Amino acid sequence: MSMETMKRRRYSSCITMGALGLALIGLAACSSEDATPTAGVPTSGGSAGLTNPLVFINNTGEKTLETVKHDGDTNNQSIGKLGGNNEFQGAALGDMTSSAGDWLFVNLGAANGVGLIDPLSGAKPIFETILPTGERPVHIYRDAVDGEVIWSMNDGNATTGIDSINCSAVGSVSVLHNSHLGPGGEVPKLEKTLCIGVGHKVAAFSKPTASDATIPKRTFITNAKSGEMHVIDNDAASGTYLTIIKAIDLCDSAKEAAPCDSNVATPNASSPHGIAWSNATGKVYSRQEGYANIVEVDPDTMEVVRKVDVAPFTSSGISPDGKFLFLRATDTATDPDHVLGKLGVIDLTANPLVVTPLPDLQDLAPGSFKFSPDGTKLYLTQSNSNTGLTAAQVTNLKRDKLVVLDTAALPAAPTVTAEIDLLPSPAGHSLDLHVHDGNLKHLWVTNKDDNSVSVINAASNQLVQRVAVGSAPGALLVYESSALAGHHN
C-alpha cells in the first residue's frame, strides 16, 4: 500500500460534519494505529464532497473524469480531473453511480472492472483502485433495497455476449459491497459474480411498498441476446441470497416465425432493453425492442401477467410515483418537411394496459429525458442528427433545445412550458438534475462540441453559467453526499 493511500484512509476515517457544514478533521478520534492524535481543525477546503455537491463529467475525448464543484447559479468551477495519469488504464469511462456510503463507481469496459472514487477524503476526489469484475461492464446500479450494494452488468464480448473471464458460455453480473466513507469505513469489495444470460443487460429491483409489505426483495435482469429475464434473491436474510431463483422466458410465439420451445435459454427475437420497477403497482416492467412491447412481471410469482404493444415508441421511462410509463419516438416518414416527436403514456394502475398517444412535437427529435422528483415536470433533450432526414426536415429541425413539459396531470396531455436554448453542439447533450432535500435546484447539461457544461436554474429555466471542461464531455452525474442533507445548497 502506498503512503498516499495510507494517508487517505487515515484521513477519510476522521471526517465528520460540524457547524455550518464544514468538514472537521479530528485525528484524535482516528481508529488507525499510526495516526497522530491532534485537535480537530475545521476547514472549508479539506473535503470536496462534504462542502458542496459535485458534478462528475465523462470527458470522452480524453478519457478523463472531471469534477465540477456545484455552488449555486454562478460560482461553479472545475476542481480537477482523474484519468490523466492512466488511472483508468486507458479505458473509456462508462456508466457511473454512487452508493449510500458515498463512494463513486465508474464502469471501465476495456479494463474489465469498476473504478472506485472517494469524493470525501480530500479537497479533490481521490482515485482508489480498479476492482476487477468481469468482461466489458456496461450498466451499473445502486441497489434499491440496500444502497451500499452495487450491481455491475458484465455484457461480455460485444459479438458473443460471453464473459470469458468468469463464465464459459454466458455473460455475468457482479455484486459489489461497500461500507460508508468515514469512521470504520472500508474500501468496496467484490461480493459475488453470477454467470447469467447472454447479451446486453439491464436491471430493476423489487421491494416491499407502503401498500404491500409482502413484496419480495428480488433483482430482475434481462439479457438482450438470449431473450430471458433472470430473477435473483436479493433478501440478505434469505438462505438463497444472491442466487438465481428463476429464469423467465420472454419468448412470445405470436411474435416469432416459429413457436417458442420449452427451453428458457433458447435465443429469441424479444431483445429486451429497458426495465423499471413501479412502487405504485408493485410490478416490474420490461420493454422488448424486438417485439415492440412491454411486459408486466409479478415479483412474487415471477411470471409475466400483462402485455401491451408500444409501437412506434422506442424508449420508455417511469414517473417518480411509479404510476406512468412515458414513451417517446421520432417519426421522419409521415411528413417530408417536418420531423415529428412522438410521445405517449401508459397508466400502469389501469386495466388493461393501454398506450395513450400524446400530441406530437413538431420539428423536435426527442432524446433522453428525466422527471423532476415530484413528477410534475419532464425535461427532454433533443437529437441534432441529420441522418435519414430530408433537406426540408434538416432545415426545419429545432436544435440544441431542452424542452420542459408540465406532466402534473398525466395521463392527460402534457403542455410545453419552455424551450430552453442550449449552447450549439451538433454531437448532442447529456442531462442530469441536482436535487437537494427532495427539491429540484439546477439542471446540468453537457455540450459535447463546446467542451463545456451548462448550469440551468430550475426555478427560472434560465441558463446561468457555462463551465469549461475537458474534451467532448458526454455523460454526467450530479453527486451529493448524504452528509449535506439539510444544509443549504
Protein Blocks (a to p, Z undefined) as FASTA:
>chain_A
ZZklmmmmmmmmmgccdehhiacddfklpmbfkbccddddddfklpmklmbccdddddfk
nopacddddehjllgccfbdehjlomnnopacddddddfkopacdddfknopacdddfkl
pmbdcdfbdcdfbehifbdcddfklmmbccdddebjfklopafklpmkbccdddddddde
dehiacdddfbdcdededjdddddddddfklmkbccddddddfklopacdddfbfkbmkg
oiafbdcdfbdfklcfbdcdfbfklccfkopadddddfklopacdddfklopacdddfkl
opafbdcdfbfbfbdcddfklpaccdddddfklpmkbccdddddddfkbccddddddddd
ehiacddddddfkopaccddddfbfghiafklmmmpcghiacdddfklpcbdcddfbdcd
ddddfkbpcdddddeehiafbdcdddfknopaddddfklopafbdcdddehiabdddddd
fklgoiaZZ
